[in-house]
Amino acid sequence: MVSDFLTDPRTGGLLVRPDEFEAIRSLLYEMSGISLNQNKREMVAARLARRVRHYQSASIADYLDRLQTDAAEQQEFVNCLTTNKTDFFRESHHFDYLRDTLLPRLADRRRVRVWSAGCSTGEEPYTLAMTLADHAPQADGWDVKILASDIDTAVLASAAKGVYPDDRLAGLSPDHLRRFFLRGTGANAGKVSVRPGLRDRIAFRRINLMDEPWPVRTRFDAIFCRNVVIYFDRPTQQRLFSRFAELLTPDGLLFLGHSENLHWMAETFTPAGPTVYRLRASADTPPPPAARKLSPIALPKPKVEEHTLILGDVKATRGPAVLKTLLGSCVAACLYDPETGVGGMNHFSLPGASDEGKNARYGAYAMELLITAIMKKGGHRDRLRAKVFGGAKVLNVESERLNVGAKNAEFVLQFLDDEGIPVVGRCLGGTSGLQVRFNPHTGTAGAKPLAGKELPPLVVAEKRFGDELTQKVAEPVDVELF
């Protein structure tokens, strides 16, 4: 059973053995506190391939040896393996809370200090600066300073520069665009730059949250650390939040991401709003007593759904399930939302290798049908991840132009790239059919080559199905695939 697919055309065939992956996980945890999941081995291979090629290393083992003594490369290593996703006014209720609740408390002293810990490419600290410029303006005597930090030097440099493609600002109001940004012209057309007056309120610094001590000599009225600790284990989270508590003013607030909470640190923090926390005061209601350890109760295991898909099928599920299929030149796209446990699989083929514009509509329909089915189960399109299988050259054709499997594989990768859905696992191409098993609720998948006797009937069925679709493409009317 192949559970992680370690080769990828984009990685130049880079392999990461299990022992090497464990060494990488250990190094990243030591350097940054980030705890990589076991299913991230292919992601590691893809992201480190450029660094390995940079040194013309023969293997990951050679690269790991270099990391032991090369401090500059250690930073590049961390930069490669950190995740950076952010937007302007992301989780906008936090900025409303800052405006409506925190700033009125500070109106008498007109001084505010905010830390954006894990600022990525800068959208969060610039959103903070815009909010404070609107509601705590310097013209009214407000003393405002924002610290923006990240461990990744590459994204930090981008944040300090403050230049963005103009489509990144699509959600901002015309007033904010006019007051806080400059539109590029000539060679900079299609880009916008943060105005110096806004950028001057922010100090960008590289800070590793695992370092002790931090280069910080002030207390903060608000600390934004959103969607950062999801990559840390619980002991690391506890150390980090305890240190944040020491840097908050008595009325200070800690803002976390939508999937994070501090209910398990009730002795230190108490909820102040949705994913907003303040230090627990002596007058607060005491936290509930710790639960007594009880004898374990044997509960029945939940029933796991099993579904076998044939060519033309689409299936989405929520909760424990196994989706299975057999593939030759066809492709199965496995999509899942890691936060809700919703996911699904399709099994499709383009009608043929000619008239690609018409052919593609069938593939696009199959993909959109799958995405819609997942969304109906409660999945979110923006969180989808993909693993793709199949596309083997099992039909006896000499011309690569007529290689249906290659066309199927090329189509599904291009569709996912166009839709911004990351491909985190793949097993495409070759000359052997595959048996695929996918667990949508966990995102895990496995594939193994088909036995020799299983392949001929599959090839016959695919050829018959392909001939039928090709005939439908030639018809003048619009025919649905499913």
C-alpha positions in Angstrom: 0.0 0.0 0.0 1.4 3.4 -1.0 0.2 6.0 1.5 2.5 8.9 0.7 3.6 9.6 -2.8 7.2 10.8 -2.6 8.0 11.6 -6.2 6.6 14.6 -8.1 7.6 16.1 -11.4 8.1 19.5 -9.7 10.6 18.0 -7.2 12.9 16.4 -9.8 12.2 13.0 -8.3 13.4 14.0 -4.8 12.8 11.2 -2.3 12.3 11.6 1.5 12.7 8.4 3.4 10.8 7.8 6.6 13.9 8.3 8.8 14.8 11.5 6.9 11.3 12.8 7.4 11.5 12.2 11.1 14.8 14.0 11.2 13.2 17.0 9.4 10.2 17.0 11.7 12.6 17.0 14.7 14.7 19.8 13.3 11.7 22.0 12.5 10.2 21.4 15.9 13.5 22.4 17.6 13.9 25.5 15.4 10.4 26.8 15.3 8.0 24.8 17.6 6.1 23.6 14.5 4.9 20.0 14.8 4.5 18.5 11.3 1.8 15.9 10.8 2.9 12.5 9.6 1.1 13.0 6.3 3.2 15.9 5.2 6.1 13.9 3.7 5.3 14.8 0.1 4.8 18.5 1.0 8.3 18.4 2.6 9.8 16.9 -0.6 8.2 19.5 -2.8 9.2 22.5 -0.7 12.8 21.4 0.0 13.5 20.3 -3.6 14.6 23.8 -4.6 17.0 24.1 -1.7 18.5 20.6 -2.4 19.0 21.6 -6.1 20.5 24.9 -5.0 23.5 23.0 -3.5 23.5 20.4 -6.2 23.1 17.8 -3.4 22.5 14.2 -4.3 19.9 13.6 -1.6 18.1 14.8 1.4 20.7 13.2 3.6 23.4 15.5 2.1 21.2 18.5 2.7 20.5 17.5 6.4 24.3 17.3 6.9 24.6 20.9 5.7 21.9 22.1 8.0 24.0 21.1 11.0 26.5 23.9 10.5 25.0 26.4 8.1 23.0 29.0 10.0 21.8 30.9 6.9 20.5 27.6 5.4 18.7 26.9 8.7 16.7 30.0 8.1 15.9 29.0 4.5 14.8 25.6 5.8 12.3 27.3 8.2 11.2 29.7 5.4 10.4 26.7 3.1 8.4 24.8 5.6 6.3 27.5 7.2 2.8 28.2 5.9 1.7 31.7 5.1 -1.9 32.5 4.4 -3.5 35.8 5.3 -5.8 38.5 4.0 -6.8 42.1 4.8 -9.5 42.2 7.4 -9.5 38.5 7.8 -11.9 37.5 10.6 -13.2 41.1 10.6 -15.1 40.8 13.9 -11.7 41.0 15.7 -11.1 44.5 14.3 -14.7 45.5 15.2 -14.0 44.3 18.8 -10.8 46.3 18.9 -12.7 49.4 17.8 -15.8 49.0 19.9 -14.4 47.5 23.1 -10.7 48.0 23.6 -10.2 51.6 22.3 -12.9 53.1 24.5 -11.1 51.7 27.5 -7.9 53.4 26.4 -9.5 56.8 25.5 -8.2 58.5 28.7 -4.5 57.8 28.2 -4.7 57.7 24.3 -1.9 55.2 24.1 -2.1 51.8 22.4 0.4 49.0 21.8 -0.4 46.0 19.6 1.6 43.0 18.6 0.9 41.0 15.4 2.7 37.8 16.2 3.0 35.7 13.0 2.3 38.6 10.6 3.2 36.7 7.4 3.1 39.0 4.4 1.7 42.0 6.4 -2.0 42.1 5.7 -2.8 41.7 9.4 -0.6 44.6 10.8 -1.7 46.9 8.0 -5.3 46.1 8.8 -4.6 47.0 12.4 -2.9 50.2 11.3 -5.9 51.2 9.2 -8.3 50.4 12.0 -6.3 52.5 14.5 -5.8 55.3 12.0 -9.6 55.5 11.7 -10.5 55.3 15.4 -7.3 56.3 17.2 -5.8 59.0 14.9 -2.6 60.8 15.7 -4.4 64.1 15.0 -6.4 63.4 18.2 -3.3 62.8 20.3 -3.2 59.0 20.1 0.2 57.4 20.5 0.0 54.2 18.5 2.7 51.6 17.8 2.4 48.2 16.2 5.0 45.4 16.4 4.7 42.9 13.5 6.9 39.8 13.7 7.4 36.5 11.9 9.9 33.7 11.9 10.0 33.6 8.1 12.4 36.3 6.8 11.1 36.1 3.2 7.5 37.0 4.1 8.7 39.5 6.6 10.7 41.4 4.0 7.6 41.4 1.7 5.5 42.7 4.6 7.9 45.5 5.3 8.0 46.5 1.6 4.2 46.8 1.6 3.6 46.1 -2.1 0.7 43.9 -3.2 -1.0 42.8 -6.4 -4.1 45.0 -6.6 -6.5 42.0 -6.5 -5.4 41.3 -2.9 -7.2 44.5 -1.9 -10.5 43.6 -3.6 -12.4 43.6 -0.3 -11.2 47.0 0.9 -13.5 50.0 0.8 -12.8 52.8 -1.8 -12.1 55.1 1.2 -9.4 52.8 2.6 -7.9 52.3 -0.9 -7.7 56.1 -1.5 -6.3 57.0 1.9 -3.9 54.2 2.6 -2.5 52.9 -0.8 -0.8 54.2 -3.9 -1.6 52.6 -7.2 1.4 51.6 -9.4 1.9 52.7 -13.0 4.2 51.7 -15.8 6.3 48.7 -14.8 4.4 48.6 -11.5 0.9 48.6 -13.1 -1.3 46.0 -11.4 0.3 46.6 -8.0 -0.4 48.8 -5.0 1.9 50.2 -2.3 1.1 51.0 1.3 1.4 54.8 1.9 4.4 55.7 4.1 2.2 57.3 6.8 0.5 54.0 7.5 3.7 51.9 7.3 5.5 54.2 9.8 3.2 53.1 12.6 4.6 49.5 12.3 7.9 48.0 13.3 8.7 44.8 11.5 11.0 42.4 13.4 12.0 38.7 13.0 11.0 37.0 16.2 11.0 33.2 16.7 8.3 32.6 19.2 10.4 29.7 20.6 13.4 32.0 21.4 14.0 33.1 25.0 14.0 35.9 25.8 12.0 37.8 23.2 13.5 41.2 22.1 10.4 42.9 23.5 10.4 45.6 26.2 6.8 46.7 26.5 3.4 45.5 27.5 0.7 45.2 25.0 -2.9 46.2 25.0 -3.6 43.5 22.3 -1.7 40.6 21.0 -2.9 39.0 17.7 -1.6 35.5 17.3 -4.1 34.0 14.8 -3.8 30.7 13.0 -0.3 30.2 14.3 -0.5 27.8 17.2 -2.5 25.2 15.2 1.0 24.1 14.1 2.2 23.6 17.7 1.7 20.8 20.1 -0.1 21.4 23.4 3.0 21.8 25.6 4.4 24.4 23.2 1.1 26.2 23.1 0.9 26.3 26.9 4.4 27.8 27.1 3.7 30.4 24.5 0.3 31.5 25.9 1.9 31.8 29.4 4.6 34.1 28.0 1.9 36.2 26.2 0.1 36.6 29.5 3.2 38.1 31.0 3.3 40.7 28.3 -0.4 41.8 28.4 -1.5 44.9 30.3 -4.2 44.1 33.0 -6.9 44.9 30.5 -5.1 43.5 27.5 -6.6 41.1 25.0 -5.4 38.0 23.2 -6.9 37.4 19.7 -6.7 33.8 18.3 -7.8 32.2 15.0 -11.2 30.9 14.4 -10.2 27.2 15.0 -8.2 28.0 18.2 -9.4 28.3 21.8 -8.0 28.7 25.4 -10.7 26.9 27.3 -8.0 24.5 28.5 -6.1 27.5 30.1 -9.1 28.7 32.2 -6.9 29.5 35.2 -5.0 32.2 33.1 -7.5 33.4 30.5 -11.2 34.0 30.3 -13.3 34.5 27.2 -14.1 38.1 26.2 -15.7 37.5 22.8 -15.5 35.0 19.9 -11.8 33.8 19.9 -10.9 36.9 22.1 -9.5 36.3 25.6 -8.4 38.5 28.5 -6.4 37.7 31.6 -8.4 36.2 34.4 -8.8 38.6 37.3 -9.3 37.6 41.0 -12.9 38.9 40.8 -13.8 36.5 37.9 -15.8 33.4 38.5 -13.3 30.7 39.4 -12.7 28.1 36.7 -14.5 24.8 37.1 -12.7 22.1 39.1 -10.7 19.6 37.1 -12.7 16.5 36.1 -12.0 13.4 38.1 -10.4 10.5 36.2 -13.1 7.9 35.6 -12.8 4.4 34.4 -12.9 4.1 30.6 -16.2 3.3 29.0 -16.2 1.0 26.1 -18.2 2.7 23.3 -19.2 1.0 20.1 -17.1 2.0 17.2 -19.0 4.2 14.7 -20.0 2.4 11.5 -17.8 3.3 8.6 -19.5 3.8 5.3 -17.9 2.1 2.3 -18.7 3.1 -1.3 -17.2 1.7 -4.5 -17.2 4.2 -7.4 -17.3 3.2 -11.1 -16.6 5.4 -14.1 -18.9 8.4 -14.1 -19.6 8.3 -10.3 -19.3 11.1 -7.7 -19.6 10.6 -4.0 -19.3 13.0 -1.0 -19.6 12.0 2.7 -19.3 13.6 6.1 -17.8 11.5 8.9 -16.0 8.1 8.8 -16.1 6.6 5.3 -14.0 4.7 2.8 -14.4 5.5 -0.9 -12.9 2.9 -3.3 -12.4 2.7 -7.1 -10.3 1.0 -9.8 -8.5 3.3 -12.3 -6.8 2.8 -15.6 -6.4 5.9 -17.9 -9.3 7.6 -15.9 -8.7 10.0 -13.0 -10.1 10.1 -9.5 -9.9 13.4 -7.7 -10.1 13.1 -3.9 -11.1 16.4 -2.2 -11.5 17.0 1.5 -12.0 19.8 4.0 -9.6 19.1 6.9 -11.7 21.2 9.4 -15.1 19.6 8.9 -14.3 16.0 7.9 -16.2 16.4 4.7 -14.8 15.1 1.5 -15.5 13.1 -1.6 -14.2 11.4 -4.8 -15.1 11.3 -8.5 -14.1 9.0 -11.3 -14.0 10.5 -14.7 -12.4 10.6 -18.1 -12.3 13.1 -20.9 -14.1 11.9 -24.1 -11.0 11.7 -26.2 -7.8 13.4 -27.2 -9.2 15.7 -29.9 -11.4 18.8 -29.8 -10.1 19.6 -26.3 -12.4 22.6 -25.7 -15.4 20.3 -25.7 -13.7 17.5 -23.9 -12.7 19.8 -21.1 -16.3 20.7 -20.3 -16.9 17.0 -19.2 -14.0 17.1 -16.8 -15.0 20.6 -15.5 -18.5 19.3 -14.9 -17.2 16.2 -13.0 -15.0 18.4 -10.8 -17.7 21.1 -10.1 -20.2 18.3 -9.4 -17.8 16.9 -6.7 -17.1 20.3 -5.2 -20.8 21.1 -5.0 -21.6 17.7 -3.4 -18.9 18.4 -0.7 -20.3 21.9 -0.1 -23.8 20.5 0.4 -22.4 18.3 3.1 -20.9 21.3 4.9 -17.4 21.5 3.4 -15.9 24.9 2.6 -14.5 25.4 -0.9 -11.6 27.7 0.3 -10.3 24.9 2.6 -10.3 22.1 0.2 -7.2 19.9 -0.3 -6.7 17.4 -3.2 -5.1 14.1 -3.8 -5.3 12.8 -7.4 -4.8 9.3 -8.9 -4.8 7.5 -12.3 -4.1 8.7 -15.7 -2.1 5.7 -16.7 -1.3 4.8 -20.3 -3.2 1.5 -20.4 -4.8 1.9 -23.8 -2.6 0.7 -26.7 -1.8 4.0 -28.5 1.5 5.0 -30.0 1.0 8.7 -30.2 1.3 10.7 -27.0 -1.4 13.1 -28.5 -3.8 10.2 -28.2 -2.7 9.2 -24.7 -6.0 9.6 -22.9 -4.5 9.0 -19.5 -2.0 11.8 -19.9 -4.8 14.2 -21.0 -6.9 13.2 -18.0 -4.0 13.8 -15.6 -3.0 17.1 -17.3 -6.6 18.3 -17.1 -7.2 17.6 -13.4 -4.0 19.3 -12.3 -4.7 22.4 -14.4 -8.3 22.6 -13.1 -7.1 22.4 -9.4 -4.4 24.9 -10.0 -6.9 27.3 -11.7 -9.3 26.9 -8.7 -6.5 27.5 -6.1 -7.1 24.0 -4.6 -3.6 22.7 -3.4 -2.6 19.2 -4.5 -1.1 17.5 -1.4 -0.8 14.0 -2.9 -0.7 12.4 -6.3 0.0 9.1 -8.1 -0.5 9.9 -11.8 0.8 8.3 -15.0 2.7 5.1 -15.5 1.4 2.1 -17.3 -0.3 0.3 -14.5 -3.9 0.6 -13.3 -4.5 1.5 -9.6 -6.8 0.4 -6.8 -7.5 3.5 -4.7 -8.9 3.8 -1.1 -9.7 7.3 0.3 -10.9 8.3 3.8 -12.6 11.7 3.3 -12.9 12.4 7.0 -9.2 12.2 7.6 -7.8 13.0 4.1 -5.7 9.9 4.1 -5.5 7.9 0.9 -3.7 4.8 -0.5 -3.1 3.2 -3.8 -1.7 0.0 -5.1 -1.1 -1.4 -8.6 -3.9 -3.6 -10.0 -3.3 -7.3 -10.4 -2.8 -8.4 -14.0 -6.2 -10.1 -14.3 -8.0 -7.0 -13.1 -6.7 -4.6 -15.8 -8.1 -6.0 -19.2 -11.8 -5.7 -18.2 -11.1 -2.2 -16.9 -9.5 -1.2 -20.2 -12.4 -2.6 -22.2 -14.9 -0.6 -20.1 -12.9 2.6 -20.4 -12.6 2.3 -24.1 -16.4 1.7 -24.5 -17.2 4.6 -22.2 -14.7 6.8 -24.1 -16.2 5.9 -27.5 -19.7 6.8 -26.2 -18.5 10.2 -24.9 -16.6 10.9 -28.1 -19.9 10.3 -30.0 -21.8 12.7 -27.7 -19.1 15.4 -28.2 -19.8 15.2 -32.0 -23.5 15.8 -31.4 -24.7 19.4 -31.8 -26.7 19.3 -28.5 -25.3 19.8 -25.1 -25.2 16.5 -23.2 -24.5 16.1 -19.5 -21.9 13.6 -18.5 -23.8 12.2 -15.5 
